[in-house]
Structures are given as C-alpha cells and as structure tokens.
C-alpha cells in the first residue's frame, strides 16, 4: 500500500466561449452560472501488463485511459446550489429542505419522475443568490472517473427503476430553459437506456444514472452532460427533441462503454464510441420504431465509404490520427456490428456473443483483439475475414451482378448410348520415382540409417521385389472388356417434376474489394418475391468473381441484390437485372456560418411554434 497527498488548483473556464468539456456557462438574463466539473483533479494513468504506462499526451481528440478507484468527495458551494454528481450523496438530510427530502424519499419508489427540487424553487434561488455555504458529500466505488455539476438553476427530478431486482435511481438536472423538454423526456430516457443496455450487455452495476442539461454532450460514471433547450415560448423543433433523446441515450450509454468495459480511449476511440453508438442504435429503435437514428443502418455509411481512398482510414487507426472522426470512430464500427447482427451472424448468435464480451471484460481493460476473439469464441464463427475487411482496411462493398443466364429443361434430350468395347492393355509398371532425389541418395549413403523394410524383412512383399526388378515386368497385352450403357428415358413422373424448372446462372464480381454475403431478391413474373442469402464464405476460392446456379420453380422477371441495403453497398447501379435502378442524388445547398449553444432550434421557427401561433396561444 502506498499513500500520498496532492494539493492542486483548477481554473474554471468559460466553456461556452472557449469550448472544452468542463467549466461554466453564464446566463446573462438572470446573472447565474451552471458549472460542469470535469477533468478537475489529477488522475492516475493506467498501467497494463502488455503496454506499461499509458501516458500519451492528451491533445483533445483521443479521450481518456483511466483506472478504477473508490472516491469520497466533499464539495462546499453556495447554500442555494444543487449538486448532481458521480456516486451517491451521503448527506441529503443536511443539504435538502424538509420538503425536498420528503420528495426524495417519495422518488425512491416512484414510477414517474418526481421533482425533488422544483421549477419554482429553482426560479426563486436564481433571484435570491444566497451568500451562505453548504457542503455536499458523495461516495462512489469502483469508478474510473468522478464528475459533478453545480448550479442554483438546477431543477432536479428522480425516479426508481429496477434491473434484475436491483434498484437504480434515474435522475435529471436541468435549468428552466430546458424544462419543457427535460421534465417530460430526460429521466425516462435515462431509465430506457439503462434497461436496454443491461439487456444487451451486463446488468447496470451502479446505484445512480443521471442526465444533466448543460448544452453539451459528454460522459462520466453515473452522470453525463447533454443538450436540449426549448425556445423562449416553450416550443421546440422535432430535431431538437430527437437530438436530445439521442444524446441522452448515447451519453448515458457510455456508462457501459467505456466506464465499465474500460477500453483505452486515447488509443482506440472506436472501442467506446463505436460500440456505444451501436447499442445506442438498438436503444433508439426500441424507444420508437420511427426514431430517426443517424448511425447504425448500413445504408447511412455508404456516402463516407464512397469517398476517394486517400480520404479514408481504417477503423484500426489511433485516435489522434483520424481525420474523418465521426464516420471512422462512431458510424463505421456501429454499422459493422449491425451488419454482423442482422446479416452475417443473426440476432440470437450475435447478441449472445456481444453480451459475453461485456461480461468477460467488465471492469477490465480490453484491447481490440479481445473484442474480436471473444465474439469468435462465444459464437463459434470464424470472422477473421470481416475484421480484416471492415476494421483493418479501407475496402468497400460493391458487389456487381454481371450476368444472368436462364435455361429450361429439354425433356426430349436423351444421353447417347454407348456400346460394349474390347481393348488391349498392359499391366501397370512399378511405381518407382523417375529419379532418385537428394534425400533418397543421402539416406541411402548414411550408414546410421536402417530402413524399416531392411530391419523387418517380413514387410517385403511382391511389390517390394517388383520395384527392384526381382519380380520381372510382364509386357503381355491383355484384352479388357468395357461394358456399354443404354440410358433410360425420363418417366412421366420425372418429366412432370422437372419439366417446369428454371435454371438461372448468376455471375457476381467483387468490385469494391470488401467481402460480404450476397443477398439476392427474385421477383417472379406472377409478382411474388423471394430472397436467397448466400454466406460470405462463397468468396473463399475466388474473392473477385463468383458464379452460382439457382433452380427455381417459377420464371423470374427481375433480380436485385441487397434489397434492404444491409451490406453498405456503395453502388446500387450494378445490383439489378431487368429492373429500373434507383436514381442517384445530388445536393444543392448554401453553406453558412453560425454558432451558439448545442441543440438550438432553427431561426425560422418550428412546427410546434407555428401551430400554437395559429391557435392563438
């Protein structure tokens, strides 16, 4: 055991003006601040048995590599401030009013969010600005970081949920500017995220999960800072609402990646951002089937993968060296996992393997190889080809349907009859090498070698003597009769069975270089459809070209590859036969310069606002 003490100073910066993850936001209208205290203390480096100390310099993009620890933190702040923090508060009775304490106790069993600190209380605190102090005490065990927020502007709501019988307090803190969105959605989005991620990974192990509105998007154990404020009239755009729900799911989801499955963000951004974005997509889909997820579906990554090769980088690129950070660290890894789940492995097998990865590596420091190996080991699938193509290269999926040949059975055709024939042949010559290679010569000359057939002469038979000329070669020509064959014609039953079959020979070429399953949609002349799924292993013997034959009961009108856009094929113009290809698109737009808080609404108003204006609200 080694004990040491540190004194340090931390300068609070204007986060909105300067940027950055922590600092303060000033609200000019009421003269108050909202503080987000992040990366505010000296943190320990990670030491691993395979890398040693992870002490790469932080330059802003590659985030953090942290080790686990236990925290007890005391914060002394103005008496009217509310603190939301990593961990559990140890002294609510000393810092909350009796009414607030009663609401907190009510929230312990509530199934709807309860305002512990109400809107009216927050508004009153904004005006009064206490000059007294209070000390809050928080305790957190087995966490890799500690963050907190403090403001007299905070409204605080909370509710309880359970994961495998364990109570978890889901909570939100937000200023009045976000009340119209956060009061309705935030805490319920926290609960949904915790339950959904627990389903796909491991049960959430911490007692608290919180979402704080701070016009931001950043994650820490048990707490995260997000965006989502209404217009001054209380309305909001659909984009603001969906963006807020998406960022809450994403940032709360980071409790699992990397706060629990503790990968090295400084080295591999995709191991936390990519995996988290993938499960975020699953959670968004379970939130609302019409939710406009930005990342996950294969079709959404193709614009990035169409870029010139010199603008692409493998996913397996160090965090600080990535140019296209969003697509490379977030979108492409998430899309790849979704392709594995929906198209290559299937949901049941993938979900089992992914959950096993989370179980094995919870509270440890996994590397990429650990992720790859676990998914293969748990599923029993050889996925080397996928990791190599999707994660280690910049190859793209562009499978082309080059030709379609159609043939029908010719029932009148009969195989030719063969007659019995007699030929003359000699017996086989001895099967001895045409020359003695160097090994045979040296073995024969080596006096220390005794051949088994010399040591045990019982092994010598006719052919041992035949190979050495002891038994003479018979040059006599012998007559051999080869029987003839008279094929039978097809029976009436066989003609009926095979007569209406249609054979289609399809030629596929891999123009993009990335191996993927081949998904073929057949549209028959009667209007019905059928899909054949050919595993990626079909490319094993030739990664450039595949010819495959299909037998169909009905005549085909058209053929289309990847009809549901599952494989991130970048070129749909070569995916069809006898169909009208979807037109490509080009965009016309004017780019402008703008700034302001994250998640703000459009300058032209929003549909909710215009509807209220028409109703005279």
Buried (B, 14 or more C-beta within 10 A) or exposed (E): EEEEEEEEEEEEEEBBEEEBBBBBBEBEEBEBBBBBBBBBEEBEEBEBEEEEEBEBEEEEBBBBBBBBBEBEBEBEBBBBBBBBBBBBBBEBEEBBEEEBBEBBEEBEEBEEBBBBBBBEBBBEBBEEEEEEEBEBBBBBBEBBBBBBBBBBBBBBBBBBBEBEEEEBBBBBBBBBBBBBBBBEBBBBBBBBBBBBBBBBBBBBBBBBBBBBBBBBBBBBBBBBBBBBBBBEEEBBBEBBBBBBBBBBBBBBBBBBBBBBBBBBBBBBBBBBBBBBBBBBBBBBBBBEEEBEBBBBBBBBBBEBBBBEEEEBBBBBBBBBEBEBBBBBBBBBBBBBBBBBBBBBBEEEBBBEBBBBBBBBBBEEBBBBEBBBBBBBEBBEBEBEBBBBBBBEBBBBBBBBBBEBEEEEBEEEEEEEEEEEEEEEEEEEEEEEEEEEEEEEEEEEEEEEEEEEEEEEEEEEEEEEEBEEEEBEEEEEEEEEEEEEEEEEEBEEEEBEEEEEEBEBEBBBBBBBBBBBBBBBBBBBEEEEEBEEEBEBEBBEEEEEEBEBEBEBEBEBBBBBBBBEBBBBBBBBEBBBBEBEEEEEEEEEEEEEEEEEEBBBBEEEBBEBBEEBEEEEE
